[in-house]
């Protein structure tokens, strides 16, 4: 089935399903849906970020900004963990990854947008190849570099990543 034809749940502030749409019909600037983010941490505790590509088929809100290297909208009937595994295989080309839950809930972002999230991390080296449709490029930073760049150049980061980092950096194996 074509990616945009999968049904996606619309959710409330508690993550409870209140409706559904096809993936291609989601309005990312207005609809509240469940997004799964995977933070990739290297074995030496560095953070691997993904540059969000511009897309015409399923447009990204924060194109050309840095974010979690793998992210997906949870499909109807899919668990957040299954969505995380699907995303890692499809975007990072890593099979059988051991993902660790970090947290989740409703994010209200600085730009006013709301999204319901589940956050996981994966400890692995950055893959040599990955989906160029979903990831513009992978960039590795030390945790200190991430903190400094967010402080001095927040415009380089997707608001979703800034909120994720603010809430969960202390739960990552950095």
C-alpha positions as CSV (number, residue, x, y, z in Angstrom):
1,X,0.0,0.0,0.0
2,X,1.3,3.5,-0.9
3,X,2.5,5.3,2.3
4,X,0.0,8.1,2.0
5,X,-3.0,5.7,1.9
6,X,-2.5,4.3,5.4
7,X,-5.2,5.4,7.9
8,X,-3.9,7.6,10.8
9,X,-5.6,8.3,14.0
10,X,-6.4,11.8,15.2
11,X,-6.0,12.0,18.9
12,X,-6.9,14.3,21.8
13,X,-4.6,15.7,24.5
14,X,-4.5,12.3,26.2
15,X,-3.6,10.4,23.1
16,X,-7.2,8.9,22.8
17,X,-8.5,8.4,19.3
18,X,-11.1,10.9,18.2
19,X,-11.1,10.3,14.5
20,X,-9.0,9.2,11.6
21,X,-7.8,10.3,8.2
22,X,-5.6,8.9,5.5
23,X,-2.0,9.8,6.0
24,X,-2.0,12.0,2.8
25,X,-4.9,14.0,4.1
26,X,-3.3,14.9,7.4
27,X,-2.9,18.7,7.9
28,X,0.3,18.8,9.9
29,X,-0.2,22.4,10.9
30,X,-3.7,21.8,12.5
31,X,-4.4,18.1,13.1
32,X,-3.3,16.4,16.3
33,X,-2.0,13.0,15.6
34,X,0.5,10.6,17.3
35,X,4.1,11.0,16.2
36,X,6.9,8.6,17.2
37,X,10.4,10.0,17.4
38,X,13.6,8.0,17.6
39,X,16.7,9.7,19.0
40,X,19.9,8.0,17.8
41,X,22.7,8.0,20.3
42,X,26.2,6.6,19.3
43,X,27.9,4.1,21.7
44,X,30.1,6.9,22.9
45,X,27.1,9.1,23.8
46,X,26.9,11.5,20.8
47,X,23.6,12.6,19.3
48,X,22.9,11.9,15.7
49,X,20.5,14.4,14.2
50,X,18.7,14.3,10.9
51,X,18.3,17.3,8.6
52,X,14.6,17.3,7.6
53,X,14.2,17.3,3.9
54,X,11.6,19.3,1.9
55,X,9.0,17.0,0.3
56,X,6.2,17.5,-2.1
57,X,4.4,14.2,-1.7
58,X,4.0,14.4,2.1
59,X,5.3,17.9,3.0
60,X,7.4,18.4,6.2
61,X,6.7,21.3,8.5
62,X,10.3,22.0,9.5
63,X,12.2,21.4,6.3
64,X,15.9,22.2,6.4
65,X,15.9,22.1,10.2
66,X,17.6,19.5,12.5
67,X,15.4,17.0,14.2
68,X,15.4,13.4,15.4
69,X,16.9,11.3,12.7
70,X,13.8,9.0,12.5
71,X,10.2,10.0,13.0
72,X,6.9,8.7,11.8
73,X,3.1,9.1,12.3
74,X,1.6,6.1,14.1
75,X,-0.8,4.3,11.9
76,X,-4.3,3.3,13.0
77,X,-4.1,0.1,15.1
78,X,-0.3,0.3,15.3
79,X,1.4,0.4,18.7
80,X,4.0,3.2,19.3
81,X,6.7,0.5,19.6
82,X,5.7,-1.1,16.3
83,X,5.7,2.4,14.6
84,X,9.2,3.0,16.0
85,X,10.6,-0.3,14.7
86,X,8.9,0.3,11.3
87,X,10.4,3.8,11.1
88,X,13.9,2.7,12.1
89,X,13.9,-0.1,9.4
90,X,12.4,2.2,6.7
91,X,14.3,5.4,7.4
92,X,17.6,4.3,9.0
93,X,17.8,0.9,7.3
94,X,18.6,-0.7,10.7
95,X,16.8,-4.1,11.2
96,X,16.0,-5.6,14.6
97,X,17.0,-2.5,16.6
98,X,16.6,-2.5,20.4
99,X,14.6,0.7,21.1
100,X,14.2,2.1,24.6
101,X,11.1,4.1,25.6
102,X,11.9,7.6,26.9
103,X,8.6,9.3,27.4
104,X,5.7,10.9,25.7
105,X,2.5,12.9,25.8
106,X,1.1,16.1,24.4
107,X,3.7,18.7,23.1
108,X,2.5,22.3,22.8
109,X,5.3,23.9,20.7
110,X,6.5,27.4,20.7
111,X,4.9,27.9,17.2
112,X,1.5,27.1,18.8
113,X,1.2,23.7,17.2
114,X,0.2,20.6,19.3
115,X,1.2,17.1,18.7
116,X,1.0,13.9,20.7
117,X,4.4,12.1,20.8
118,X,6.1,8.9,21.9
119,X,9.9,9.2,22.2
120,X,12.4,6.3,22.0
121,X,16.1,6.1,21.7
122,X,18.4,3.7,20.0
123,X,22.1,3.2,20.6
124,X,23.9,2.5,17.4
125,X,26.5,4.0,15.0
126,X,25.0,6.3,12.3
127,X,24.1,4.1,9.3
128,X,26.2,4.5,6.2
129,X,23.1,4.5,4.1
130,X,19.6,5.7,4.9
131,X,16.4,6.9,3.3
132,X,17.1,10.1,1.4
133,X,13.4,10.7,1.1
134,X,13.0,10.9,4.8
135,X,16.5,12.3,5.9
136,X,18.4,15.1,4.1
137,X,21.6,14.2,5.9
138,X,22.8,12.8,9.3
139,X,24.9,15.0,11.5
140,X,26.6,14.0,14.8
141,X,27.0,16.3,17.8
142,X,28.2,16.0,21.4
143,X,25.4,16.7,23.9
144,X,27.2,19.9,24.8
145,X,27.2,21.0,21.1
146,X,23.4,20.3,20.9
147,X,22.7,22.4,24.1
148,X,24.9,25.3,22.8
149,X,23.4,25.3,19.4
150,X,19.8,25.2,20.7
151,X,20.7,28.1,23.0
152,X,22.4,30.3,20.4
153,X,20.8,29.1,17.2
154,X,17.4,27.6,17.9
155,X,16.2,28.4,14.4
156,X,18.4,25.5,13.2
157,X,16.2,23.0,15.1
158,X,12.7,21.8,14.5
159,X,10.5,23.0,17.4
160,X,9.6,19.3,18.1
161,X,13.2,18.4,18.7
162,X,13.7,21.4,21.0
163,X,10.8,20.3,23.1
164,X,11.9,16.7,23.0
165,X,15.4,17.7,24.1
166,X,14.1,20.0,26.8
167,X,12.0,17.3,28.4
168,X,14.1,14.2,27.8
169,X,17.8,14.9,27.4
170,X,18.4,13.7,31.0
171,X,16.8,10.3,30.1
172,X,19.1,9.7,27.1
173,X,22.4,7.6,27.5
174,X,24.6,10.6,26.9
